[in-house]
């Protein structure tokens, strides 16, 4: 038999235009299992990739990669900033002042950490990206302006244009145990980053934050953004070593490292689980082809008596496994790509219909379902599934090739 004849027989056993209905049903069942397993794996991988991307590109763009502190108020921060900027992997350095405070509006009270940044800092611009032009201008123009995250603003029941009272206790870095400070600030805007920062963000001008923190002209520390996010622990050690004694540093892995590791671990575990589902679908191909061999044993015997070799028969069933794999991979990949793009809209529609929010930044790092479809994942899933189908077809093919035509025909005649 030539390859055209082998392919024609394999198509007759696989698709609906063949004479046997059992073989077509079994092949369709195997394809359906592959389609569902591949589509599900691509969709879940896209969602997990989305969380990974949001962690790297959204959350880590809003929080400092490295934060440098001093045991005393940092009044020499301009010189220290210049020193840190000399490092080749440091992209930007910004001073900040922070303090803990109670935020009051009427009978509502919330605790949050106020942070002051200079208006000309790239970090400030990134944090204020969600503000409209009017709110941004209002915050820039007023020394008593403050911007709150949407979560804390919602709990306080305030909106842009309201006044918010801050109660800042004495003490802190300076060791001052003096009187508690009260300050009324103008709420210039409310930011919605879609991240956990929305639940505790309180952004002020640097001078105002230093005053409320009791630092005077000093600052709390320096925020450092690096070119290599995942080398932050090493870079933090290098930067502290080039500063005078009395300085120390923290990095994002101390605050968000466990979250990022959990996302990576979840992605790996889900991938293993869903690849196991593809393996089960491939095992279904084995059982289906064995049943096809049993159903077509008389046809196989006739082909052997007409001159087909055992290798010809084996290749027919290997080709059938390949056809099942190709159709399942093509349909499953297409459905997975389409489904991954529809997931965010579907979740949003479901949230609106049920009147609830599945992801809340009180618990989760982002408040929406992110999706990042990577074509290398699609190619990897499709390739592995196709190889599994080819491997699954080997045992039924060998079994079909070993059928004795004389015994099969005599059994049919009897």
N, C-alpha and C positions, 0 to 999 in steps of 0.2 A: 504493500500500500504506500502511496506517496502521501505527502503532507496535506494535500488538498482533500484526499479521501478521508484521512484521519480527522481533519477539522470538520468535514461535513458530517461524519458520524457523531462527533462530539457535540456539534450544534443540535443535532436531532435529539440527543439524549438530554440536552440542557434546556432548550427553549420550547415554547408551546407548539411549534409547527412539527415537532416529532410525533410519532405514532403513539408512543407510550405516555400515558398521563401520570403514572406514578413517578417516573423519573423526573418529569417536569415539575411536579409538586414538590418533590424532595429538593430539587435544585433551587426552586423559588424560595423554599423555607430557609435554606442555607444562605441565600443572598440576603433575605430579609434580616437574618441575625447579624450578618456582617454590616449591612447598612445602618442598623440601629446602634451597634457597638461603635462603629467608626464615627458616626455623626455625634454621638454622645461624648466620645473622647475628645473630638475637636472642639466642641462647644465648651466643655469643662476646662480644657487646656487654655482656651482663649480667655475665659473668665479669670483663671489663675494668673495668666500672663498679664491681664489687665490690672489686677491687684499689685503685681510685682512692678509694673510700669508706673502706676500711681504712687507707689511707695518711693520709687527712685526719682521720678520727674516732678511730682506734685508736692508730696510731703517734704522730701529732702531739699526741694528748692525753697521752701518756706522756713525751714528750721536751719540753724547754723550747723555746719559739718563739725566744727571745732569751736569751743568756747573757752577763752582764756580768762582766768580770774586772778585776783590778787588778795592776799590776806588783809590788806589795807585798801582804803578807797584809792582807786587808780587815777591819780591826778596827772600822771605823766603819760597818759594814753596816746597823745600824738606821736611821741618818740617811739613808743612801743609799737604803734601801728606801722610806722616806717620800717622798723626792724623786722616785723613779721612779713611785710610785703616783699622783702628781699628774697624770701624762699621761692624757688622756681615753681612750686606746685600750689602756691597761694594765689587765688584769683581776686579776692577782695577781703578787706578788713573793715569792720564798722564798729564804733563804740556803742554801748547800750547801758541803760540804767534800769534796774528792775526793783520791784517792791511788791509785797503782799498787801492786799487791801480788801475792805468791805465796800461793795458797790450798792448804793441805796437809791431807790426811787419809790416814794410813797411808803407803803408797808412792805415792799419787797426788798429783800437783802440777798446778795450773792457774793461769794468769795471768789477772787480771781487774782492773778498776778499781772500787775501793770508793767509794761515794758516801754521804754523810751528809745527812739531811734532818730538819727538826723534825717531831715527830709530829703537831702541829696544822696542818701544811701541807696544802692540798687536793691538791698533787702527791703527797704521801705516801699519802693515802687512795686516790687513783686507782691508784697502783702496787700497793697492797696489797688491791685489790678481790677478787682471786682467792683470798686466804687465808680459811680458815674462822675462826669466832669464837675458837676455842681458840688457834690459831696467832697470830692478831692480838693477842689479850690477852697471850700469852707474850712477843711482841716488844715490846709497849708497856710491859710491867712490868719487863723486864730491861735494864739499861744495857749489858750485854755481849751483847745479842741481835743477830743478823744474819739477813737474809733473802736467799736465793740464787735466781737464776733456775733453772728446771727443767733447762736444758741443762747448766750448769756443775755443778749438783748431781748430775746423772746421771753426768757424767764423773768426778766425785770419788767417786761411790758413797756419798753421804751422804743422810740423811733427817732430817726434823724431829726434834729432840731430841738430835742428835749434836753433838760439839764439833769446831770447825774451827780450825786454826792458821793465822794470817796472818803472813807475813814482809814487812815494809815497809822498803824500803831507805832510807837517809838521803839527804838532798838534797831537791830539789823547789823549790817556790816560794820558800822561805826561804833557799835556798842553803846550808842546813846539811848538811855532809858527815859528820855524826857517825855514831854507831853505828846498825846496823840494829835495827829494833824488832820484837819477837815478841809476838804476842797470841793467846790462845785465846778464841774466841767461841762462844756458844751458838747453834746453828742453830734459830731459832724457827719458821721456815716456809720453804716452797718455793713460789715464784709461777710461774704459767704464764699469761703474757699472750697467747701465740700469736704473738708477734712476735720480731724479732731480739734484743730485750732479754733474752729468756730465756737467751741464750748467754753473757751477760757481766754480768748484773745481780747486784750485791752491795750491798745496802742496809743501812746502819747508822744509829744515832742520830747526830745532828749533833755533839754533844759528843765522843762516842767517835771519830768520823771526824776531827774537828779535832785531837784528841790524837794519833792515829796519823799524821796528815799533818804533824805538827810545827808546827801553827799556833797552838796555845794557845787563846786565846779568840777568835781571828780565824776567818774562813771563806775559802774559795777564791773565792767569787763569789756572784752572785745569778741565780736562774732566773726569767725573766719570761714570763708567758703573756699574749698579746694578744687583742684581739677580732677582729682582721683578720690571719689567718695569712699571707696572701699579700702583705702589706705589711711583712713582718718586716725586710727589708733596709733599707727607708726608716725604719722605726721604730727600728731599732738605731742608725742614724746620729743620729736626733733625740735618743735617750736618752743616748748618749755625750756629745753636745754640751752637755747640761745637767748633766753631772757634772764634778768637778774633773779637772784634767790628771793623766794617769797611768792612766786607765781605758780599756778597749776592750771591744768586744762582738763576739760571733759570733751567727749565726742558723741556723735549721734548714736553710735552703737550702744552706748550706756542707757539711752532713753528709748530708742526705737529698734535696737538690734534684735531683741527677742521677738518683736513683731515681724521683722523682716525674715528672721530664721523660721518663724512659724509659717509664714507664707510659703517659703521655699520647701519646707518639710511637707506641708499640706499638698503642694503641687506634686511632689515626688510620690507621696503615698497615693494620691488620687490617680496619678498616671499608672502606677503599678496595678492598682485595682481595676482600672478600665482596660489596660492591656490584657489583664486576666480575662475580662469579658470577651475581648477579641479572640483570645486563645480558646475560650469555650465555643465561640462561634466557629472557629476553625475545626475544633473537635466535632462539631455538628456536621461539618463538611465530610469528615471521615465516615461518620455513621450513615450520612445520606448516600455517599458514593458506594459504600458496602451494600446498602439496600438496592441501589441501582444495579450493581453487579449481579446481585441475586435475581433481580427482576429481569435483567437482560441476558441471563446466562444462555438461553437458547439462541439469541442473536449472536452472542459471542462465539458459540459453537459453530454456527453456520459460517461466520466470517473466517474461523480457523479452517474449516473444511474447504473454503473457497481460496485458500492460499495465504491468509493473513498470519503473520508470525506472532509469537507471544509479545515481542517488542512492539508490534503495531497495536495490539490490544492495550498494552500498558500505556502507550502514548495517547490513545484515545481518552483514557480516563484522567491522565495528567492534564490534557488539554481541557477536559471538562472542568477539572478543578481550577485551572487558570481562568476559564471563562466565568465561572462563578465568582472567583476573586476579582477579576477585572470589573464586572458589572457591580458587584457589591462595593468595591473601592470607589468607583466613579460616582455611584449614586450616594453612598455614604459621605464622601468628601464634599460633594455638592450640597447635600442637606446640612452637613456640619458647618460649612462656610456660610450658607444662608441663615441657619439658625443662630450662629454666633453674632451675626449683625442685627438680628431681631431681638436678642435677649434684653438689651437695655430698654427698648421701647415696650416690650411685653411686661417687664417687671414694673415699669412706671405706670402702665395702664392698669396692671393688677393692683398696685398700691392705691391708685386713684379710685378704683372700683371698691376696694375693701376699706378705704379710709384709714390706712395704716402705712407705716414706713418700715420696711424690712431691715434696712441698714440705717442705724442711727449713730452719729458720731460720738454719742455718750459711750458706746461700746466698740464700734468698728472704726477703723482708720479713715474711711470715706463713707459718704452718705448715699452712694449710688453704686450700681453694678457696673464696673468697668470691663471693657472687652479690648483685647489686643490680639488680633489674629496674626499669627506668624506662619508664613508659608512653609518655613522649614519644618514646623510641627505637622502641617498637613502632609507634606511629602514623607516625613518619617512614619507617620501613622499609616498612610497608604502603602508605603513600601513594606513595612513589617506585616501588615495584614495580607498583602499579596504573597509574600514569602511563606507565611503560615498556611495559606490555602494550597500553595504548590506542595509544601511538605506534607500537608494533610492528604493530598491525593496520591501519595506514593504507595501507601499500604493497600488501598483498594485497587490501584493499578496492578500491583504485583499479584494480588489475589485473582484478578481477572485474567492476567496472563497465564496463571497456573491452572486454569480450568481445563479439564480434559474433555475435548469435544465429543469423543465417543461415549463417555459416561453420561454426559448431559443429554445427548440426543437419544440414547437408549432409554434413559429415564423418562424423557418426554413421550417417546413412542409407547412405553409401557403404561 
